[in-house]
Amino acid sequence: MIGDENGPLDHVPAYADPRVRAFHDYWKRMAPGPGLLPARRHFDPTAMPELMPNIWLVDIVGAPPRFRYRLIGTALDTGPLAGATGRFMDEVSPDFAMNPTLPDYHAVAKGTISWRRGAPAFSFMEVWRAIERIMLPLAEDGKTPDMMLNLTLVLERAPPRLGF
């Protein structure tokens, strides 16, 4: 399920950031065959080095799935996400179960993709005002997602707080 504020879409919209579209196209080319999802081993970090700071990997663990940060790019590993690698999202964000984008995570865990642009959905990410992100499933067996390959672009940062 790819979605935005207007509901589900069946593709990355033409107005998506060109870097997001390029990342999505690369993910499609990574697939080992028709109808198969790519696996982590198919992802070459040197293929798009300019995007690496904005890439984050998430493990899909168990049923019902929990989501664990495997890698957080340096552009995103700030504020509340600093040091979150290896931790479950519901540990990092206690309100994760009520997050309006939780259905996106579950959809990706079922093998679909998710795209959105707008304000960050997590309440603790007040350092960002606007983002664009895409979440893509990865599957070691080509069929059952076990990881997500994600890209988040920070489109607008919040002004720094004054320390009074």
N, C-alpha and C positions, 0 to 999 in steps of 0.2 A: 504494500500500500504506500503509494507516494501521496503525501497530503500537504495541503497548505490551509490558510484560513478559509478557503473556499471549498474545502472538502477533498476527497481522494482524486488523484490524477493517475494516468497510466504511463506517464513519462516525466522526465525532468523538463519543466517548462522552458520555452525558448527564452524567457526573460531571466532565467537563472544565471548566476554569475558564470562567466566563461570557464573559470577554474573548476567550478562544480560540475559543469557539463563535461569538461575534459576528464575529470576524475571518474565520473560515471562511465564515460566511454572506455577508459582504461580498465575499469572493473569488468565491463562486458567482454573486452578482449582477453582478459585473464582466464575466462571460463575454459576448462579443459575439453569441452565438447558441447554439442547442442543439447540444450535442456539441463545442463549441469551448472552448479554454482562453483565458483572458484574457491580454493582453499587458501589459508594463510601462506602456504609454501609457494603459491603462484604470484604473490605480491612481491614486487621488486622495489624496495625503497629508493633505489637509484633511478627509477623510471620517471619520477616526478619530485626531484629533490627540493624544489621550491615550495612544495606543499607539505613537506614532512613536519614543519613546526605546527601545522594545523590538523594533523591526522591523529586520531585516537582509536585504539582497538579496545573492544569489549568482549570478554568471555561470556558465553551463554551457558549457565550452569544449572543442571537439574530440571525437574518438572514438578510444579510450575517453575518457569525459569527465573533465576536471579541473574543479575548483570554485574560483572566485576571488571573494573578498569584494569586492562592489561598494559596499556601504554598511553601516555598523554603527551602530545607534542608540546614543545617548549613555548609556543605562543599561547597555549591553553593551560599550561601547568602553573597557574598563578592563583592568588587568592585562595578560595576554598578548595580548589582542585590541587593545590600544591601538596605533594606527598600522597595523593589519592591512589596512585598505582598500586595494584594488588588488593585494593579494598572494594567491597561491594557498594554499589550505588546507594542502596538503602542505609548503609552505614555512614556514607559521606553526606547524604541528604536525607535526614529523618522524615521529610515530607514526600519522599519519592513515590510512595504508594498512592498519593493523592495528586501527583503531577499530571497535568493535562496531556503530556506527551507519552505517558506510560503505554497507551495503546500502540504507539509507533514502535516502541521497543518490542512489544509482543508480536507485532506484525513482522518485523524483521526477523525475530526468532522463528517465525513460520516460513521464512524464505522470500519475503517481499522487500521492497525498498521503501525508504521514507525520506522525503525532502520537506523542508520548511524554511521560511524566512520570516523574521519578526523579532519580537522581544524574546530574550531567553526564557525558557519555561521554568527553570529552577529559581526559586526565590533567593537562593544564596549567591546568585551570579549578578549582583547589582553592579559589578564593575563593567558589565557590558550592557549597552542599551539595545543594540540590534545585531542579530547574527543571521547567517544562512548556513544550513547544515544538511548533509546527506548521510544516511546510514544505509550500509550495504551488507547483505548477509554473506558469510563465508562458511563453507562446509567441507570438512576433511573428506567425507565420502561423496561429495558432489550433490548431496540431496538434503541432508539434515543439518541446518545451521548450528554451528557451535561457537561462532565468533561473529563480530560485526566490525567492518572496516568503515570508519567514519571520517568525515571532513567537516570542520566547523570554521567558517570565516567570521571574524569579528568585524562587522560593518560600521559600528559606532560604539565608542567607549564612553562610559560615564565620566564626567569631569572628576578630578581628584577631590576627595573630601578635605576640608580644612581642619586642621587639628586643634580646634579651640577647646 
